[in-house]
Amino acid sequence: MCPDTTRPTISYISIIDTIWLYPESDLGWVLTNTAIPYTRSGSSIYFNTLANLISFYDEVFNKTAISQPVGNTGYSLGVGTVTRAYGDNRLYLKLNSGQTVVVWTLMTQITRQADLPAGGNSPNGTVGWGLIYCDWDLNGALDPYNYTAPSGGTDVLRFQIL
């Protein structure tokens, strides 16, 4: 899926630590091949347990190790990376109860990683899903930036609106 450049844009910047982008092709591969039970309705993907949602997220992250051209697990972005999201291209990972746990938005990487003091391994211009909301503790509120992610493949929020 390419970003809809006719819609208003929102710019984000990565803060505090590395964060990742998840290309649409990796997400699509996992949706087609996962054994984790889920249902999809529009822009929402529903899971019966938080453990299944986390495992799905981990699968998407692990798939990037295969597709990432420099052999790094994930399309990593160093602190200070600017990305641009177009309109409302969002994907919601939810529990069957309807509670939103994760919101990804489709974004384009603007900053070249070589231009950062400690850049990541994401190729210039990568388009992928970026985390803009997470509620791993299920309290109904955005987790703080210093929250500990529930697994090695999941993220905590490290993007802020620029």
Backbone as a printed PyTorch tensor [residue, N CA C, xyz], in Angstrom:
tensor([[[  0.8490,  -1.1740,   0.0000],
         [  0.0000,   0.0000,   0.0000],
         [  0.8910,   1.2330,   0.0000]],

        [[  0.6800,   2.1220,  -0.9160],
         [  1.4230,   3.3770,  -0.9640],
         [  0.6580,   4.4450,  -0.2030]],

        [[  1.3590,   5.3300,   0.4690],
         [  0.6690,   6.4070,   1.1720],
         [ -0.1400,   7.2670,   0.2000]],

        [[ -1.2880,   7.7310,   0.6580],
         [ -2.1290,   8.6220,  -0.1300],
         [ -1.6010,  10.0430,   0.0450]],

        [[ -0.8220,  10.5000,  -0.9180],
         [ -0.1890,  11.8110,  -0.7930],
         [ -1.1310,  12.9670,  -1.0640]],

        [[ -2.4010,  12.6750,  -1.3760],
         [ -3.3700,  13.7460,  -1.5920],
         [ -3.9940,  14.1950,  -0.2740]],

        [[ -3.7680,  13.4690,   0.7930],
         [ -4.3520,  13.7930,   2.0920],
         [ -3.3690,  14.6210,   2.9150]],

        [[ -3.8650,  15.2950,   3.9190],
         [ -2.9750,  16.0780,   4.7790],
         [ -1.8910,  15.1880,   5.3950]],

        [[ -0.7320,  15.7730,   5.6390],
         [  0.3680,  15.0050,   6.2040],
         [  0.5660,  15.3210,   7.6770]],

        [[  1.1200,  14.3340,   8.3840],
         [  1.5360,  14.5000,   9.7690],
         [  2.9910,  14.0650,   9.8130]],

        [[  3.8590,  14.9140,  10.3260],
         [  5.2670,  14.5500,  10.4590],
         [  5.5310,  14.0900,  11.8810]],

        [[  6.3460,  13.0300,  11.9810],
         [  6.7500,  12.4690,  13.2680],
         [  8.2630,  12.5120,  13.3450]],

        [[  8.7900,  12.4740,  14.5710],
         [ 10.2320,  12.3490,  14.7770],
         [ 10.4440,  11.2540,  15.8160]],

        [[ 11.4670,  10.4370,  15.5880],
         [ 11.7710,   9.3800,  16.5480],
         [ 12.5720,   9.9840,  17.7000]],

        [[ 12.2480,   9.5360,  18.9050],
         [ 12.8650,  10.0900,  20.1070],
         [ 13.3750,   8.9640,  21.0040]],

        [[ 14.2540,   9.2790,  21.8890],
         [ 14.7460,   8.4500,  22.9880],
         [ 15.5970,   7.2600,  22.5430]],

        [[ 15.1050,   6.4230,  21.6410],
         [ 15.8030,   5.1960,  21.2950],
         [ 15.3390,   4.7390,  19.9140]],

        [[ 15.9030,   3.6630,  19.4340],
         [ 15.5480,   3.1110,  18.1260],
         [ 14.0740,   2.7160,  18.0770]],

        [[ 13.4740,   2.9070,  16.9200],
         [ 12.1220,   2.4100,  16.6530],
         [ 12.1320,   1.8470,  15.2420]],

        [[ 11.1260,   1.0690,  14.9080],
         [ 11.1120,   0.3510,  13.6420],
         [  9.9230,   0.7320,  12.7740]],

        [[ 10.1120,   0.5100,  11.4690],
         [  9.0260,   0.5560,  10.4980],
         [  8.7740,  -0.8680,  10.0150]],

        [[  7.5380,  -1.1640,   9.6740],
         [  7.1390,  -2.4910,   9.2150],
         [  6.5270,  -2.3640,   7.8310]],

        [[  7.2960,  -2.7210,   6.7910],
         [  6.7770,  -2.5960,   5.4310],
         [  5.4840,  -3.3900,   5.2200]],

        [[  4.6380,  -2.8720,   4.3640],
         [  3.3490,  -3.4790,   4.0630],
         [  3.5120,  -4.9280,   3.5960]],

        [[  4.5500,  -5.2090,   2.8170],
         [  4.7350,  -6.5750,   2.3150],
         [  4.9950,  -7.5530,   3.4570]],

        [[  5.7150,  -7.1280,   4.4970],
         [  5.9550,  -8.0060,   5.6440],
         [  4.6640,  -8.2430,   6.4260]],

        [[  3.9140,  -7.1890,   6.6510],
         [  2.6390,  -7.3290,   7.3340],
         [  1.7120,  -8.2450,   6.5430]],

        [[  1.6220,  -8.0380,   5.2320],
         [  0.7600,  -8.8690,   4.3930],
         [  1.1550, -10.3320,   4.4310]],

        [[  2.4620, -10.6050,   4.4280],
         [  2.9490, -11.9760,   4.4880],
         [  2.5020, -12.6310,   5.7900]],

        [[  2.6590, -11.9200,   6.9100],
         [  2.2670, -12.4820,   8.2070],
         [  0.7580, -12.6990,   8.2560]],

        [[ -0.0230, -11.7550,   7.7690],
         [ -1.4830, -11.9310,   7.7740],
         [ -1.8970, -13.1770,   6.9970]],

        [[ -1.1850, -13.4670,   5.9290],
         [ -1.5140, -14.6290,   5.0990],
         [ -1.0090, -15.9310,   5.7090]],

        [[  0.1180, -15.8990,   6.3920],
         [  0.7930, -17.1270,   6.8060],
         [  0.7750, -17.4380,   8.2940]],

        [[  0.2910, -16.5560,   9.1240],
         [  0.3240, -16.8040,  10.5650],
         [ -0.6480, -17.9100,  10.9740]],

        [[ -0.2830, -18.6130,  12.0400],
         [ -1.1800, -19.5970,  12.6490],
         [ -1.9450, -18.9730,  13.8150]],

        [[ -1.6370, -17.7290,  14.1370],
         [ -2.3010, -17.0340,  15.2410],
         [ -3.7110, -16.6670,  14.8010]],

        [[ -4.7280, -17.0370,  15.6020],
         [ -6.0940, -16.6970,  15.2080],
         [ -6.3530, -15.1920,  15.3110]],

        [[ -6.9760, -14.6440,  14.2700],
         [ -7.3520, -13.2360,  14.2570],
         [ -8.5250, -13.0720,  13.3040]],

        [[ -9.1960, -11.9540,  13.4330],
         [-10.2060, -11.5520,  12.4560],
         [ -9.8680, -10.1270,  12.0430]],

        [[-10.2540,  -9.7990,  10.8330],
         [ -9.9810,  -8.4520,  10.3390],
         [-11.2780,  -7.8300,   9.8640]],

        [[-11.4610,  -6.5940,  10.2550],
         [-12.6160,  -5.8250,   9.8100],
         [-12.1220,  -4.4210,   9.4830]],

        [[-12.0810,  -4.1130,   8.2010],
         [-11.5970,  -2.8030,   7.7780],
         [-10.1680,  -2.5940,   8.2080]],

        [[ -9.9270,  -1.5280,   8.9540],
         [ -8.5700,  -1.1930,   9.3920],
         [ -8.2500,  -1.7400,  10.7860]],

        [[ -9.0610,  -2.6710,  11.2710],
         [ -8.8280,  -3.2560,  12.5920],
         [ -8.5570,  -4.7510,  12.4740]],

        [[ -7.5800,  -5.2160,  13.2570],
         [ -7.2730,  -6.6330,  13.3660],
         [ -7.5320,  -7.0100,  14.8270]],

        [[ -8.3660,  -8.0390,  15.0320],
         [ -8.8000,  -8.4330,  16.3710],
         [ -8.1730,  -9.7570,  16.7880]],

        [[ -7.7880,  -9.8250,  18.0740],
         [ -7.1840, -11.0200,  18.6500],
         [ -7.9470, -11.4060,  19.9020]],

        [[ -8.0000, -12.7250,  20.1770],
         [ -8.7730, -13.1610,  21.3440],
         [ -8.0050, -12.9690,  22.6550]],

        [[ -6.6800, -12.8590,  22.6080],
         [ -5.9000, -12.6180,  23.8250],
         [ -4.7760, -11.6190,  23.5390]],

        [[ -4.3050, -10.9950,  24.5950],
         [ -3.1590, -10.0990,  24.4680],
         [ -1.9360, -10.9040,  24.0330]],

        [[ -1.7980, -12.1260,  24.5430],
         [ -0.6470, -12.9670,  24.1640],
         [ -0.6390, -13.2050,  22.6550]],

        [[ -1.8000, -13.4350,  22.0490],
         [ -1.8610, -13.6390,  20.5980],
         [ -1.5060, -12.3580,  19.8490]],

        [[ -1.9750, -11.2250,  20.3290],
         [ -1.6510,  -9.9490,  19.6960],
         [ -0.1350,  -9.7120,  19.7530]],

        [[  0.4710,  -9.9670,  20.9040],
         [  1.9160,  -9.7960,  21.0520],
         [  2.6650, -10.7490,  20.1230]],

        [[  2.2180, -11.9890,  20.0450],
         [  2.8700, -12.9650,  19.1560],
         [  2.7630, -12.5390,  17.7010]],

        [[  1.6280, -11.9780,  17.3160],
         [  1.4540, -11.4800,  15.9560],
         [  2.4370, -10.3440,  15.6800]],

        [[  2.5220,  -9.3900,  16.5960],
         [  3.4480,  -8.2620,  16.4590],
         [  4.8740,  -8.8000,  16.3160]],

        [[  5.2270,  -9.7810,  17.1600],
         [  6.5600, -10.3920,  17.0760],
         [  6.7940, -11.0130,  15.7050]],

        [[  5.7860, -11.6710,  15.1470],
         [  5.9310, -12.2780,  13.8270],
         [  6.1960, -11.2210,  12.7520]],

        [[  5.4990, -10.1030,  12.8320],
         [  5.7300,  -9.0310,  11.8630],
         [  7.1640,  -8.5270,  12.0120]],

        [[  7.5950,  -8.2930,  13.2420],
         [  8.9620,  -7.8380,  13.4870],
         [  9.9740,  -8.8530,  12.9410]],

        [[  9.7700, -10.1260,  13.2470],
         [ 10.7100, -11.1570,  12.8010],
         [ 10.7380, -11.2960,  11.2840]],

        [[  9.6260, -11.0600,  10.6210],
         [  9.5940, -11.1260,   9.1620],
         [ 10.5040, -10.0590,   8.5630]],

        [[ 10.6550,  -8.9400,   9.2350],
         [ 11.5180,  -7.8780,   8.7050],
         [ 12.9800,  -8.2860,   8.6760]],

        [[ 13.3710,  -9.2720,   9.4980],
         [ 14.7530,  -9.7650,   9.4780],
         [ 15.0620, -10.4200,   8.1380]],

        [[ 14.0450, -10.9580,   7.4940],
         [ 14.2110, -11.6190,   6.2020],
         [ 14.2220, -10.5890,   5.0770]],

        [[ 13.3400,  -9.6140,   5.1560],
         [ 13.1990,  -8.6570,   4.0480],
         [ 14.1860,  -7.4940,   4.1230]],

        [[ 14.7110,  -7.1940,   5.3050],
         [ 15.6060,  -6.0550,   5.4750],
         [ 16.9110,  -6.3360,   4.7130]],

        [[ 17.2790,  -5.4640,   3.7860],
         [ 18.3960,  -5.7650,   2.8970],
         [ 19.7760,  -5.8160,   3.5370]],

        [[ 19.9690,  -5.2590,   4.7270],
         [ 21.2930,  -5.3120,   5.3310],
         [ 21.3790,  -6.3550,   6.4420]],

        [[ 20.3630,  -7.2050,   6.5470],
         [ 20.4200,  -8.3070,   7.4900],
         [ 20.1880,  -7.9390,   8.9370]],

        [[ 19.5910,  -6.8090,   9.1870],
         [ 19.2700,  -6.3910,  10.5380],
         [ 17.8260,  -6.7690,  10.8270]],

        [[ 17.5640,  -7.2530,  12.0280],
         [ 16.1760,  -7.5240,  12.3770],
         [ 15.4560,  -6.1890,  12.4850]],

        [[ 14.6060,  -5.9190,  11.5570],
         [ 13.8140,  -4.7070,  11.5730],
         [ 14.3940,  -3.5780,  10.7580]],

        [[ 13.5190,  -2.7220,  10.3110],
         [ 13.8820,  -1.4950,   9.6130],
         [ 14.0230,  -0.4340,  10.6890]],

        [[ 15.2010,  -0.3950,  11.3060],
         [ 15.4120,   0.4370,  12.4850],
         [ 15.6780,   1.8870,  12.1090]],

        [[ 15.1660,   2.7760,  12.9320],
         [ 15.3300,   4.2200,  12.7530],
         [ 16.0030,   4.7920,  13.9820]],

        [[ 17.1020,   5.5070,  13.7720],
         [ 17.8000,   6.1380,  14.8810],
         [ 17.0560,   7.3530,  15.4100]],

        [[ 17.4510,   7.7940,  16.5910],
         [ 16.8570,   8.9830,  17.2050],
         [ 17.0330,  10.1720,  16.2680]],

        [[ 15.9570,  10.9060,  16.0550],
         [ 15.9840,  12.0820,  15.2030],
         [ 15.4850,  11.8320,  13.7900]],

        [[ 15.0360,  10.6190,  13.5160],
         [ 14.4930,  10.3170,  12.1930],
         [ 13.1340,  10.9760,  12.0200]],

        [[ 12.9730,  11.7160,  10.9450],
         [ 11.6810,  12.3130,  10.6030],
         [ 10.9780,  11.3800,   9.6350]],

        [[  9.7050,  11.1630,   9.8840],
         [  8.8500,  10.3880,   8.9880],
         [  7.6170,  11.2160,   8.6650]],

        [[  6.9510,  10.8520,   7.6040],
         [  5.7440,  11.5670,   7.2110],
         [  4.6210,  10.5590,   6.9850]],

        [[  3.4930,  10.7810,   7.6630],
         [  2.2910,   9.9640,   7.4810],
         [  1.2930,  10.7730,   6.6740]],

        [[  0.5540,  10.0910,   5.8400],
         [ -0.4050,  10.7600,   4.9590],
         [ -1.8280,  10.3860,   5.3610]],

        [[ -2.6000,  11.3790,   5.7540],
         [ -4.0080,  11.1700,   6.0520],
         [ -4.2300,  10.2010,   7.1930]],

        [[ -5.2380,   9.3650,   7.0100],
         [ -5.6410,   8.4710,   8.0920],
         [ -5.3660,   7.0080,   7.7550]],

        [[ -4.2270,   6.7320,   7.1420],
         [ -3.8300,   5.3510,   6.8530],
         [ -3.3620,   4.7080,   8.1440]],

        [[ -4.2910,   4.1940,   8.9210],
         [ -3.9740,   3.6070,  10.2260],
         [ -4.4530,   2.1710,  10.2950]],

        [[ -3.7690,   1.4110,  11.1130],
         [ -4.1200,   0.0240,  11.3680],
         [ -4.1930,  -0.1590,  12.8750]],

        [[ -5.2780,  -0.7580,  13.3410],
         [ -5.5350,  -0.9170,  14.7690],
         [ -5.4260,  -2.3910,  15.1370]],

        [[ -4.5860,  -2.7110,  16.1200],
         [ -4.5160,  -4.0580,  16.6720],
         [ -5.3170,  -4.0280,  17.9680]],

        [[ -6.3740,  -4.8310,  18.0060],
         [ -7.3170,  -4.7600,  19.1160],
         [ -7.5830,  -6.1350,  19.6960]],

        [[ -8.0980,  -6.1270,  20.8990],
         [ -8.6260,  -7.3510,  21.4860],
         [-10.0680,  -7.5200,  21.0330]],

        [[-10.5770,  -8.7360,  21.0990],
         [-11.9620,  -8.9820,  20.6780],
         [-12.9650,  -8.1400,  21.4600]],

        [[-12.5920,  -7.6800,  22.6460],
         [-13.4540,  -6.8110,  23.4470],
         [-13.6240,  -5.4390,  22.8050]],

        [[-12.7660,  -5.1310,  21.8290],
         [-12.7750,  -3.8200,  21.1910],
         [-11.6960,  -2.8940,  21.6970]],

        [[-10.9820,  -3.2860,  22.7640],
         [ -9.9310,  -2.4310,  23.3160],
         [ -8.7620,  -2.3430,  22.3410]],

        [[ -8.3720,  -1.1110,  22.0210],
         [ -7.2250,  -0.8710,  21.1500],
         [ -5.9460,  -0.9930,  21.9630]],

        [[ -5.0180,  -1.8260,  21.4600],
         [ -3.7290,  -2.0120,  22.1170],
         [ -2.6320,  -1.2980,  21.3400]],

        [[ -2.7010,  -1.3500,  20.0070],
         [ -1.6640,  -0.7810,  19.1550],
         [ -2.3170,  -0.0250,  18.0040]],

        [[ -1.7470,   1.1220,  17.6610],
         [ -2.1320,   1.8310,  16.4350],
         [ -0.8590,   2.0570,  15.6420]],

        [[ -0.8810,   1.5960,  14.3960],
         [  0.1950,   1.8530,  13.4470],
         [ -0.3290,   2.8180,  12.3960]],

        [[  0.5280,   3.6740,  11.9000],
         [  0.1770,   4.5240,  10.7710],
         [  1.2130,   4.2970,   9.6760]],

        [[  0.7610,   4.3830,   8.4390],
         [  1.6640,   4.1870,   7.3180],
         [  2.4600,   5.4620,   7.1130]],

        [[  3.7960,   5.3350,   7.1560],
         [  4.6600,   6.5000,   7.0720],
         [  5.8170,   6.2470,   6.1130]],

        [[  6.3640,   7.3500,   5.6520],
         [  7.5460,   7.3180,   4.7990],
         [  8.7150,   7.9000,   5.5700]],

        [[  9.8280,   7.1960,   5.5650],
         [ 11.0440,   7.6760,   6.2170],
         [ 11.6300,   8.8130,   5.3910]],

        [[ 11.8370,   9.9540,   6.0110],
         [ 12.3790,  11.1320,   5.3320],
         [ 13.8860,  11.2690,   5.5990]],

        [[ 14.3050,  11.0870,   6.8440],
         [ 15.7050,  11.2720,   7.2230],
         [ 16.5650,  10.0880,   6.7760]],

        [[ 17.6770,  10.4110,   6.1480],
         [ 18.6750,   9.3820,   5.8170],
         [ 19.3630,   8.9620,   7.1130]],

        [[ 19.4730,   7.6770,   7.3530],
         [ 20.0800,   7.1940,   8.5850],
         [ 21.5610,   7.5650,   8.6730]],

        [[ 22.2360,   7.6810,   7.5340],
         [ 23.6560,   8.0670,   7.5170],
         [ 23.8600,   9.4990,   8.0080]],

        [[ 22.8080,  10.3090,   8.0190],
         [ 22.9100,  11.6980,   8.4570],
         [ 22.7350,  11.8590,   9.9730]],

        [[ 22.4700,  10.7750,  10.6800],
         [ 22.2510,  10.8310,  12.1230],
         [ 23.4980,  10.3740,  12.8750]],

        [[ 23.7130,  10.8760,  14.0890],
         [ 24.8670,  10.4310,  14.8700],
         [ 24.8840,   8.9140,  15.1030]],

        [[ 23.7070,   8.3420,  15.3140],
         [ 23.5770,   6.8910,  15.5220],
         [ 22.3590,   6.4170,  14.7350]],

        [[ 22.5050,   6.3690,  13.4220],
         [ 21.4000,   5.9820,  12.5570],
         [ 21.0810,   4.5040,  12.6340]],

        [[ 19.8970,   4.1760,  12.1780],
         [ 19.4730,   2.7830,  12.1210],
         [ 19.8580,   2.1550,  10.7950]],

        [[ 19.2130,   1.0420,  10.4740],
         [ 19.5260,   0.2890,   9.2640],
         [ 18.4160,   0.3380,   8.2230]],

        [[ 17.4550,   1.2000,   8.3950],
         [ 16.3670,   1.2850,   7.4300],
         [ 16.8490,   1.9840,   6.1570]],

        [[ 16.6290,   1.3760,   4.9960],
         [ 17.0300,   2.0250,   3.7450],
         [ 16.3040,   3.3590,   3.5580]],

        [[ 16.9600,   4.2940,   2.9010],
         [ 16.3730,   5.6100,   2.6590],
         [ 15.0330,   5.4770,   1.9570]],

        [[ 14.0600,   6.2440,   2.4180],
         [ 12.7480,   6.2760,   1.7870],
         [ 11.8370,   5.1150,   2.1140]],

        [[ 12.1750,   4.3110,   3.1090],
         [ 11.3280,   3.1670,   3.4640],
         [  9.9150,   3.6300,   3.7810]],

        [[  8.9460,   2.8940,   3.2810],
         [  7.5380,   3.1070,   3.6020],
         [  7.1090,   1.9230,   4.4490]],

        [[  6.5450,   2.2080,   5.6090],
         [  6.1140,   1.1200,   6.4810],
         [  5.2010,   1.6220,   7.5740]],

        [[  4.6930,   0.6690,   8.3300],
         [  3.8200,   0.9810,   9.4560],
         [  4.6810,   1.3620,  10.6520]],

        [[  4.3520,   2.4790,  11.2880],
         [  5.0600,   2.9440,  12.4710],
         [  4.1130,   3.0660,  13.6470]],

        [[  4.6040,   2.7500,  14.8250],
         [  3.8030,   2.7640,  16.0500],
         [  3.5370,   4.1900,  16.5150]],

        [[  2.2590,   4.5440,  16.6380],
         [  1.9110,   5.8740,  17.1600],
         [  1.0630,   5.8000,  18.4330]],

        [[  0.6980,   4.5700,  18.8570],
         [ -0.0540,   4.3930,  20.1050],
         [  0.1410,   2.9630,  20.5710]],

        [[  0.3620,   2.8020,  21.8790],
         [  0.3610,   1.4650,  22.4690],
         [ -0.1760,   1.5350,  23.8940]],

        [[ -0.8870,   0.4910,  24.2620],
         [ -1.4590,   0.3490,  25.6020],
         [ -1.2290,  -1.0920,  26.0510]],

        [[  0.0490,  -1.4520,  26.2250],
         [  0.4050,  -2.8280,  26.5700],
         [ -0.1230,  -3.2290,  27.9430]],

        [[ -0.2910,  -2.2720,  28.8570],
         [ -0.7770,  -2.6250,  30.1970],
         [ -2.3040,  -2.6370,  30.2790]],

        [[ -2.9650,  -2.3500,  29.1660],
         [ -4.4320,  -2.4340,  29.0390],
         [ -5.1860,  -1.5530,  30.0280]],

        [[ -4.6160,  -0.3970,  30.3670],
         [ -5.3180,   0.5010,  31.2860],
         [ -6.1410,   1.5640,  30.5620]],

        [[ -6.1900,   1.4800,  29.2220],
         [ -6.9910,   2.4170,  28.4540],
         [ -6.2950,   3.7310,  28.1470]],

        [[ -5.0110,   3.8320,  28.4700],
         [ -4.2630,   5.0660,  28.2390],
         [ -2.9410,   4.7490,  27.5400]],

        [[ -2.4360,   5.7270,  26.8220],
         [ -1.1500,   5.6010,  26.1480],
         [ -0.0530,   5.2830,  27.1600]],

        [[  0.7410,   4.2370,  26.8680],
         [  1.8640,   3.9020,  27.7390],
         [  2.9260,   4.9920,  27.6440]],

        [[  3.6390,   5.2510,  28.7500],
         [  4.6990,   6.2610,  28.7100],
         [  5.8850,   5.7800,  27.8670]],

        [[  6.7350,   6.7190,  27.4490],
         [  7.8970,   6.3990,  26.6250],
         [  8.8560,   5.4230,  27.3010]],

        [[  8.9050,   5.4240,  28.6170],
         [  9.8380,   4.5560,  29.3320],
         [  9.2240,   3.2120,  29.7130]],

        [[  8.0520,   2.9050,  29.2100],
         [  7.4010,   1.6220,  29.5000],
         [  8.2440,   0.4800,  28.9210]],

        [[  8.2380,  -0.6470,  29.5600],
         [  8.9630,  -1.8130,  29.0620],
         [  8.0340,  -2.6220,  28.1570]],

        [[  8.4640,  -2.8110,  26.9160],
         [  7.6550,  -3.5810,  25.9590],
         [  7.5210,  -5.0220,  26.4390]],

        [[  6.4110,  -5.6800,  26.0840],
         [  6.1580,  -7.0240,  26.5940],
         [  6.9740,  -8.1380,  25.9520]],

        [[  7.6960,  -7.8590,  24.8680],
         [  8.5110,  -8.8990,  24.2290],
         [  9.6290,  -8.2390,  23.4410]],

        [[ 10.5270,  -9.0480,  22.9480],
         [ 11.6520,  -8.5350,  22.1830],
         [ 11.2840,  -7.9700,  20.8330]],

        [[ 10.1280,  -8.3410,  20.3040],
         [  9.7170,  -7.8590,  18.9960],
         [  8.7150,  -6.7280,  19.0200]],

        [[  8.2180,  -6.3940,  20.1870],
         [  7.2370,  -5.3170,  20.2830],
         [  7.9290,  -4.0020,  20.6090]],

        [[  7.2480,  -2.9280,  20.3020],
         [  7.7910,  -1.5880,  20.5150],
         [  7.0600,  -0.8840,  21.6530]],

        [[  7.7080,   0.1230,  22.1840],
         [  7.0450,   1.1400,  22.9780],
         [  7.0780,   2.4050,  22.1340]],

        [[  6.2500,   3.3510,  22.4720],
         [  6.1340,   4.5550,  21.6530],
         [  7.4080,   5.3740,  21.7030]],

        [[  7.9820,   5.5990,  20.5200],
         [  9.1800,   6.4130,  20.4170],
         [  9.0720,   7.4150,  19.2760]],

        [[  7.8470,   7.6400,  18.8070],
         [  7.5860,   8.6870,  17.8310],
         [  6.7770,   9.7630,  18.5270]],

        [[  7.0340,  11.0030,  18.1850],
         [  6.1530,  12.0800,  18.6100],
         [  5.8820,  12.9510,  17.3930]],

        [[  4.7600,  13.6290,  17.4250],
         [  4.4120,  14.5200,  16.3280],
         [  5.4010,  15.6630,  16.3150]],

        [[  5.9060,  15.9710,  15.1290],
         [  6.9070,  17.0190,  14.9680],
         [  6.2470,  18.3740,  14.8970]]])
